Each structure stands twice: as structure tokens, then as C-alpha cells.
């Protein structure tokens, strides 16, 4: 059975408060500063973006205040990418042990899962990484740290639990919160989300995952590999709706191979707690079906955390679903106030939050003109195989009437992928037709998240695809697939005139 902590029925706020605070993320005996001056920069939210902004500004000599409502580190360290990827690694290793015969290694007769140890490792990793930015370290960096709820009381001031703080410039970096689906009986039956799932202490015998986005796919695959009977319900015809169709199909096929029971074009209409578990009713193409599971996890996305800030009193325009409205310089409708990260951006990733925070510091404090649109943001869904992307998709290029040529290398043509028995996947690099200017890329494979960085670097540096063919890659590596794509571009752009001149030279 699941622990009581895993079965909470509250919102994301309740989930965050239920987690036992760590001494290095929110000390129990903490006292906020009592003396206050007007700060050069006030940062609301101590997630990845907020901490980066505060540290960067303080290092530049600014007087900085940082306000955090819950715990330092935000979603990434406490309930997001760090615990999830730690758990995924354990699940991946277990899956590899079960299939060791393909590498000539006989697996043991039984492979019991010690889920308690796996979750303990998640908490150890989380605790270790949380030591990177402790309250003491932030104070040493010259940052005035406040724990509490920040509410705007005017265009240049906030109230933090009764303490008024004024500022020259402010950054809102409050992140996002899990979306709670409106399903009959779900609150009463109890459910997990991306925050509470990492507090589970016992492996559920069965799990139903609502949502086929990155979170849903990652968690479903992990629990299926641990031996949990896993059911996925997704409202669209294919997982990962924003990704290229062949990439999403590979993820769908991988989940099916791992034993995930998949229901596409389907909706959960009700959940009812019974003696033998949670009875879930699903609707698909007008047909109603049901299944009983021990636990339900919702993974339908996240929403900007804009509530309880009293943004109206600061003159900051926002939308409850899209978040705070910013321009390309990350300025809000109040010229004193900026926003960064999940609270205002479409791409809700840790790397995006950190880079956008650096843009804010440059623009807000030092008359910078750095634009968010100039960044190339790679991202990755850490299923097995992984799906990584940077830049434009083909559909986006066509919408902008940009002619596209795509160079594709299947992983089954890459020597190291064959040697590793990791042939599922491909490298696709999109260029403007008639040139080698890289528009974007999608990589599917065991190491896609690492490989995409090469393409990102080339795009930022203005390096064309043909030039990448001149980069000597270590051999054999799976990253050599990028060189192969580049070589295909070189071959396609071979000049007939140059070829004729070479022949004439050789025959002189």
C-alpha cells in the first residue's frame, strides 16, 4: 500500500507544505532580516532562475533581496527534474539487468526491486544537490534572504508577512504548479502528482497515469520497469504532442514494450475509491471502460504560479493560464518589474529559467538589450529512448514559409549504437533548403540529451551543418551520427563545377 504522505488530496501548495523541510533549504529556526534598505533588485522565488539572478546581481555589486515562499531550489531540485531523473536511472538499470542476455550476460534467476532503497537514493541525491545554495551560502554572497509570502503593495514595494520591502527593480520568478484535473471523485479517492510521487515509500502494484506529456511518459515507463502494472490515459492520438510524429511513435512503441497499457484518444471521467482499489472509468470514442488500480498519478501539465502575488496592485498584466505577460526583453507592463522562467515563458525548463534570469539582470540593472528570442533552447524528454530537440520543427518552418531540407541518420546505421544494442532512434537535422544553415534538430536515442548540445552549440555559434563534417568526433560514439548527417549535407551540396575541375586537375 502507498504511504499516507503519498495519498494527499490537496493542491500543489498542500503538497509542497507536506514535504518535511530540509535544513539546507528552509531552516526551522530561520529569522528574516530586520533592517531594510531600498534594494537594487528584489527577486521573488528561489528556484533555479531566482537564485541565479540573485547571485549574478549580488556578484555585480547590487543590493539584492530574495524571497522564497516554500523551500530553496524550487521545483527542479525538490519535486522535478532531479528526483525524477534519479528514479529513472534506477528503473533503467533494472530494465538492463532483466535484458542482460543480449549482451552475453546471464541475469540472476530473480531480480527483486528494492523500491525503498531506490526512493532513499532519490532523497540522498536531492539532499546532496540542495547543499549547492543554502541560506548560509546566499547570505555569504551578500543576498538578503526572506522566507514568506510576497505580495505587491504598490509598483515598487512588496509585503513579506508584514515586512515592507521597496525596490528599484524586481524579478518575478515564482515558477509553476501542477495542473489539477477536474475529474469526478479524484480528490476524494486521492492521487499523486509530480510533487508527491517522490514521497511514495512503497511500490504500488498498479498505477494509472493521466497525461501523455513528458512527465507522464517518464513516470509511466519507470514504474512499469519496476514491475508495477501501469496504465496510461492520454486525450490525444499520440504521446508528446509537440514533438515530431516519428519521434513520439518511438516513445509509444517503447512504452508498449515495457508493458504499459496505453489508452489514446481517451479521457478519465471518474475515480471512485473501493475496498480493492481506485475504480477508474475511461471514455474513448463514445465507449466507457473501467479498471481498478492502487494509485492514480496526474501529469497533465503545469500552470504559472501567479496567484497570491497581488499583481494588480503593481500594475503587472498576466493571464491565469499563460502567466505574466512580458516583452522580448522580459519586461512586464510595469517597467520596474521583470519576469523569468516558468511564470512567463512557454518553455518551462530549468535551463530556460536560468538563462532568462541572466537576461533580466543584464537588462534591468545595466541597461542591457538582450532578447529572449535570441536564445536557442534545447530540451529533452528522458524516456528510453530519449527525445531531444532544439530550434524549429519542420511544421514551424513551413508555417513561416521557410523551405526546409532534412538530413536523417538512423541510429541503426551508427557503429556505436549497434555495438551498444541501442539502435532505436535517429538524428534529424533541418536546414534551410539550398544552404547549410541549421534551423533545428530532433534526436531520438539513449544519449539524445547529450547529443543535442552539439547542434545547439553550432546554432549559437553560427556554424553551418557542412562545417560540422570537419569536426573530428571520437570514434566510436553515438554522437558520430551528427557527423554522418553533416557529411550527407556536404555530399548533397557538392558542386558539379568543382567536381569537373578536380577531374581535370587529376588528368593534367
C-alpha positions in Angstrom: 0.0 0.0 0.0 1.0 3.6 -0.5 2.1 5.7 2.4 -0.2 8.3 3.9 2.1 11.1 2.6 1.6 9.8 -0.9 -2.1 10.0 -0.8 -2.7 13.6 -0.1 -5.6 15.2 -1.9 -4.6 18.8 -1.8 -3.3 21.3 -4.3 0.3 21.8 -5.2 0.6 24.2 -2.2 -0.5 21.4 0.1 1.9 19.0 -1.4 4.8 21.4 -1.0 3.9 22.1 2.6 3.6 18.4 3.4 7.2 17.7 2.5 9.4 17.9 5.5 11.6 21.0 5.1 15.3 20.2 4.8 17.7 22.2 7.0 19.6 23.4 4.0 16.5 24.5 2.0 14.5 26.1 4.8 15.9 26.1 8.3 13.2 25.7 11.0 14.8 28.4 13.1 15.2 31.0 10.3 14.6 34.7 11.1 14.1 37.2 8.3 16.3 40.3 8.2 15.0 43.2 10.3 16.8 46.1 8.7 15.7 47.1 5.2 17.0 49.5 2.6 15.8 50.0 -0.8 17.1 47.1 -2.9 18.5 47.4 -6.4 16.9 44.1 -7.2 14.1 42.2 -5.4 13.8 38.6 -6.6 10.5 36.7 -5.8 11.1 33.0 -6.0 14.2 31.0 -5.1 14.1 28.3 -7.8 16.8 27.9 -10.4 16.0 31.3 -12.1 15.6 33.3 -8.9 18.8 32.0 -7.3 20.8 32.6 -10.5 19.5 36.1 -10.8 20.2 36.9 -7.1 23.7 35.5 -7.2 24.6 37.2 -10.5 23.3 40.6 -9.4 25.0 40.4 -6.0 28.3 39.4 -7.6 28.0 42.6 -9.7 27.6 44.7 -6.6 23.9 45.1 -6.5 21.9 45.2 -3.2 19.7 42.1 -3.6 16.8 40.7 -1.7 15.5 37.1 -2.3 12.1 36.0 -1.2 11.0 32.3 -1.1 7.6 31.1 -0.1 8.5 27.4 0.4 12.0 26.0 0.1 15.2 27.0 -1.8 15.8 25.2 -5.1 12.2 25.3 -6.4 10.5 22.5 -8.2 13.6 21.2 -10.1 15.6 20.0 -7.1 12.7 19.2 -4.7 10.0 17.7 -6.9 11.1 17.9 -10.5 13.9 17.1 -12.8 16.4 15.9 -10.2 14.3 13.4 -8.3 12.6 12.2 -11.5 15.9 11.6 -13.4 17.3 9.8 -10.3 14.4 7.4 -10.2 14.5 6.9 -14.0 18.2 5.8 -13.7 17.3 3.2 -11.2 14.4 1.9 -13.4 16.7 1.9 -16.5 19.4 -0.2 -14.6 16.7 -2.7 -13.5 15.5 -3.0 -17.1 19.0 -3.5 -18.4 19.6 -6.3 -15.8 16.5 -8.1 -17.0 17.7 -8.0 -20.6 21.3 -8.7 -19.9 21.3 -11.8 -22.1 21.5 -9.8 -25.3 24.9 -8.7 -24.0 26.0 -12.2 -23.3 25.4 -11.9 -19.5 23.1 -14.3 -17.8 20.7 -12.4 -15.4 20.1 -13.9 -12.0 17.0 -16.1 -11.6 15.2 -13.4 -9.6 15.5 -9.7 -9.7 13.6 -8.3 -6.8 13.1 -4.5 -6.8 14.1 -2.8 -3.6 11.9 0.3 -4.1 12.6 1.6 -0.6 16.3 1.8 -1.4 15.6 3.4 -4.8 13.5 6.1 -3.2 16.1 6.6 -0.5 18.6 7.2 -3.2 16.3 9.8 -4.7 16.2 11.6 -1.4 20.0 11.4 -0.9 20.7 12.9 -4.3 18.1 15.6 -3.7 19.7 16.4 -0.3 23.2 16.5 -1.8 22.3 18.9 -4.6 20.4 21.1 -2.3 23.6 21.9 -0.5 24.7 24.0 -3.5 22.6 27.0 -2.5 22.0 27.0 1.3 20.8 30.0 3.2 24.2 30.5 4.7 25.8 30.4 1.3 23.3 33.0 -0.1 24.0 35.3 2.9 27.7 34.9 2.4 27.1 36.1 -1.2 25.6 39.3 0.1 21.9 38.4 -0.5 19.2 39.4 2.0 17.1 36.2 2.2 13.4 36.2 3.3 11.1 33.3 3.8 7.5 34.1 3.4 4.7 35.1 1.1 5.5 38.2 -1.1 2.5 40.4 -2.1 2.8 43.5 -4.1 1.5 46.6 -2.2 2.5 49.1 -5.0 4.5 49.5 -8.1 7.8 49.4 -6.2 7.1 47.6 -3.0 6.1 44.2 -1.6 4.9 42.9 1.8 6.5 39.7 3.1 4.5 38.5 6.1 4.2 42.0 7.5 7.5 43.4 6.4 7.6 46.1 3.7 10.4 45.8 1.2 11.0 48.5 -1.5 13.0 48.1 -4.7 14.3 49.8 -7.8 13.8 46.8 -9.9 12.1 43.4 -9.3 12.1 40.0 -10.8 9.2 37.6 -10.5 10.5 34.0 -10.8 7.8 32.1 -8.9 7.8 29.2 -11.4 4.8 27.0 -12.0 2.5 24.5 -10.2 1.0 21.2 -11.3 -2.4 21.4 -13.0 -5.1 19.6 -11.1 -7.6 17.8 -13.5 -11.3 18.3 -12.8 -12.4 14.6 -12.6 -15.3 13.4 -10.6 -14.2 11.7 -7.4 -10.5 12.2 -7.9 -10.0 14.4 -4.9 -11.9 12.1 -2.7 -10.1 9.0 -3.9 -6.6 10.6 -3.6 -4.0 11.0 -6.2 -0.3 11.6 -6.9 1.3 14.3 -8.9 4.9 15.2 -9.9 5.5 16.6 -6.4 4.0 13.9 -4.2 5.1 10.8 -6.2 8.7 11.2 -4.9 7.4 10.8 -1.3 6.0 7.3 -2.0 7.6 4.7 0.2 6.2 1.5 -1.3 5.9 0.3 -4.9 2.3 0.3 -5.9 1.0 -2.9 -7.5 -0.8 -0.9 -10.2 -0.8 2.7 -11.3 -2.9 4.8 -13.7 -1.1 7.8 -15.3 -3.3 10.6 -16.7 -1.5 12.5 -19.4 1.0 11.6 -22.1 3.4 14.5 -21.9 7.0 14.3 -20.8 6.2 13.7 -17.2 3.5 11.1 -17.8 5.7 9.2 -20.2 8.8 9.2 -18.0 6.9 8.1 -14.8 4.9 5.5 -16.6 7.9 3.9 -18.1 9.8 4.0 -14.8 7.1 2.3 -12.8 6.4 -0.3 -15.5 10.0 -1.2 -15.4 9.9 -1.7 -11.7 7.1 -4.2 -12.2 4.0 -2.0 -11.5 1.0 -2.7 -13.8 0.9 0.6 -15.5 -2.0 2.2 -17.4 -1.7 5.4 -19.4 -4.6 7.6 -20.5 -4.0 10.3 -23.0 -6.5 12.6 -24.6 -4.7 12.9 -27.9 -3.9 10.3 -30.6 -0.2 10.2 -29.8 2.2 10.9 -26.9 4.3 14.0 -26.7 2.0 16.1 -28.9 4.6 18.8 -29.5 7.3 16.5 -30.9 7.7 15.2 -34.4 5.4 12.3 -35.1 8.0 9.6 -35.7 9.8 10.6 -32.5 6.6 10.3 -30.5 5.8 7.0 -32.1 9.1 5.6 -31.0 8.3 6.6 -27.4 4.9 5.0 -27.7 6.4 1.8 -29.0 9.0 1.7 -26.2 6.3 2.2 -23.5 4.3 -0.7 -25.0 7.4 -2.9 -25.0 7.8 -2.1 -21.3 4.3 -3.3 -20.6 2.4 0.0 -20.3 -1.2 -0.4 -21.2 -2.0 2.5 -23.4 -5.3 4.3 -24.0 -5.1 7.1 -26.6 -7.9 9.5 -27.5 -9.3 8.7 -24.1 -10.4 10.6 -21.0 -10.8 9.7 -17.4 -14.3 10.6 -16.4 -14.5 9.4 -12.8 -12.5 7.8 -10.0 -14.0 6.0 -7.0 -12.3 4.5 -4.0 -13.4 1.0 -3.3 -12.1 -1.8 -1.0 -10.0 -3.3 -3.8 -8.5 0.0 -5.0 -9.5 3.0 -7.1 -12.0 2.3 -9.8 -11.4 4.4 -12.8 -13.9 5.0 -15.6 -12.5 6.0 -19.1 -14.3 7.3 -22.2 -12.9 6.5 -25.6 -14.8 7.0 -28.9 -18.1 7.0 -27.0 -17.3 3.8 -25.2 -16.9 3.5 -21.5 -14.4 1.1 -19.9 -13.1 0.7 -16.4 -10.1 -0.5 -14.5 -9.1 -0.8 -10.8 -5.7 0.4 -9.7 -3.9 1.1 -6.4 -2.8 4.6 -7.3 -3.5 7.4 -9.8 -1.0 9.9 -11.0 -1.8 13.1 -12.8 0.6 14.5 -15.3 -1.4 16.9 -17.5 1.0 19.8 -17.3 1.8 22.8 -15.2 0.5 26.3 -14.8 2.3 29.6 -14.0 2.3 30.4 -10.3 0.7 33.9 -10.3 -1.8 33.6 -7.5 -1.4 35.4 -4.2 1.1 37.9 -5.6 -1.5 40.8 -5.9 0.0 41.6 -9.3 -2.8 44.1 -10.0 -1.5 46.4 -7.2 1.8 46.5 -9.1 0.3 47.1 -12.5 1.6 43.8 -13.8 -0.6 42.3 -16.6 -1.0 38.5 -16.6 -3.1 35.6 -17.7 -4.0 32.8 -15.3 -3.1 30.2 -17.9 -0.3 31.8 -19.9 1.3 33.6 -16.9 2.8 37.0 -16.7 3.0 39.0 -20.0 6.5 40.0 -20.9 8.2 41.5 -24.0 11.3 40.1 -25.7 13.4 41.8 -23.0 11.4 40.1 -20.3 9.8 43.4 -19.1 6.3 43.3 -17.7 3.7 46.1 -18.1 5.4 47.7 -15.1 8.8 49.0 -16.3 10.3 48.4 -12.9 9.3 44.7 -12.8 10.6 41.8 -14.9 9.7 38.1 -15.1 11.7 35.0 -15.9 11.2 31.2 -16.1 8.0 29.2 -15.9 5.9 32.1 -14.7 6.1 33.8 -18.0 7.7 31.5 -20.7 6.3 28.8 -22.9 9.3 26.5 -22.5 9.3 25.5 -18.8 12.7 24.1 -18.3 15.4 24.7 -15.7 17.9 25.8 -18.4 15.4 28.3 -19.7 14.7 29.7 -16.3 18.4 30.2 -15.6 19.2 31.9 -18.9 16.2 34.1 -18.8 17.2 35.2 -15.3 20.7 36.2 -16.6 19.0 38.3 -19.3 16.9 40.0 -16.7 19.9 41.0 -14.6 21.7 42.5 -17.7 18.6 44.3 -18.9 17.2 45.5 -15.6 20.3 46.7 -13.8 22.8 47.5 -16.6 20.7 48.9 -19.5 21.2 45.7 -21.4 19.2 44.9 -24.6 19.4 41.1 -24.5 16.5 39.4 -26.2 14.9 36.1 -25.1 14.2 35.3 -28.8 18.0 35.2 -29.4 18.4 32.0 -27.3 18.5 28.5 -28.6 16.8 26.4 -26.0 17.3 22.6 -26.2 15.1 20.2 -24.3 14.8 16.5 -23.7 12.2 14.0 -22.6 14.1 11.4 -20.6 12.2 8.3 -21.6 14.2 5.3 -23.0 14.9 6.2 -25.8 15.2 9.9 -25.1 13.7 12.6 -27.3 15.7 15.8 -27.6 15.0 18.9 -29.7 16.4 22.3 -30.4 15.3 25.1 -32.8 12.5 24.8 -35.3 10.3 21.9 -36.1 9.6 21.3 -39.8 6.0 22.4 -39.3 7.1 25.7 -37.8 9.4 26.4 -40.7 6.7 25.7 -43.2 4.3 28.0 -41.3 6.9 30.7 -41.8 7.3 29.7 -45.5 10.9 28.7 -44.9 12.0 25.9 -47.3 13.4 23.0 -45.4 15.8 20.2 -46.2 16.2 17.4 -43.6 19.2 15.2 -43.2 18.4 12.0 -41.3 20.7 9.3 -39.9 19.0 6.2 -38.3 20.8 5.0 -35.2 20.9 1.5 -36.6 23.5 3.0 -39.1 25.8 4.2 -36.3 28.5 1.8 -35.3 28.5 2.5 -31.5 24.7 2.3 -31.3 24.9 -1.2 -32.9 27.6 -2.2 -30.5 25.5 -0.9 -27.6 22.3 -2.6 -28.9 20.7 0.8 -28.8 19.6 1.1 -32.3 16.1 2.7 -31.7 16.3 6.3 -32.8 17.6 8.8 -35.3 19.3 12.1 -35.8 17.3 14.6 -37.8 18.9 18.0 -38.6 16.8 20.6 -40.5 18.5 23.2 -42.7 17.2 26.0 -44.9 17.0 24.4 -48.3 19.8 25.4 -50.6 22.1 26.3 -47.7 23.6 24.5 -44.6 22.1 27.0 -42.1 20.7 24.9 -39.3 17.1 25.6 -38.4 16.6 22.9 -35.8 17.1 19.2 -34.9 15.4 16.3 -33.3 17.4 13.4 -31.8 15.9 10.1 -30.5 18.2 7.7 -28.7 19.6 6.5 -25.4 22.0 9.5 -25.4 19.9 12.1 -27.2 20.0 14.6 -24.3 23.8 14.7 -24.5 24.0 14.7 -28.3 21.6 17.7 -28.8 24.2 20.0 -27.2 26.5 19.7 -30.2 23.7 21.0 -32.5 22.8 23.8 -30.0 26.4 24.9 -29.9 26.6 25.0 -33.7 23.4 27.1 -33.9 24.5 29.6 -31.3 28.0 29.9 -33.0 26.5 30.3 -36.4 28.2 27.1 -37.7 26.6 25.6 -40.7 26.0 21.8 -41.0 28.6 21.3 -43.6 31.3 22.7 -41.3 30.3 20.1 -38.7 31.6 17.4 -41.1 35.1 18.8 -40.5 34.8 18.2 -36.7 36.6 15.0 -35.8 34.4 13.0 -33.4 35.7 10.4 -31.0 35.1 7.0 -32.5 33.1 5.0 -31.9 30.4 7.2 -30.3 26.7 7.6 -30.8 27.4 11.3 -31.3 29.1 10.4 -34.6 25.6 10.3 -36.0 25.7 14.1 -36.2 28.9 14.0 -38.3 27.2 11.5 -40.6 24.3 13.9 -41.1 26.8 16.7 -41.7 28.7 14.6 -44.3 25.4 13.9 -46.1 24.9 17.6 -46.3 28.4 18.0 -47.8 27.6 15.4 -50.4 24.3 16.9 -51.3 25.9 20.3 -51.8 28.8 19.1 -53.9 29.5 21.5 -56.7 29.4 19.9 -60.2 31.8 22.5 -61.4 34.2 21.8 -58.6 34.0 18.1 -59.3 34.7 18.8 -63.0 37.7 20.9 -62.1 39.1 18.2 -59.8 38.8 15.6 -62.6 40.6 18.0 -65.0 43.4 18.6 -62.5 43.9 14.9 -61.9 44.1 14.2 -65.7 46.5 17.1 -66.5 
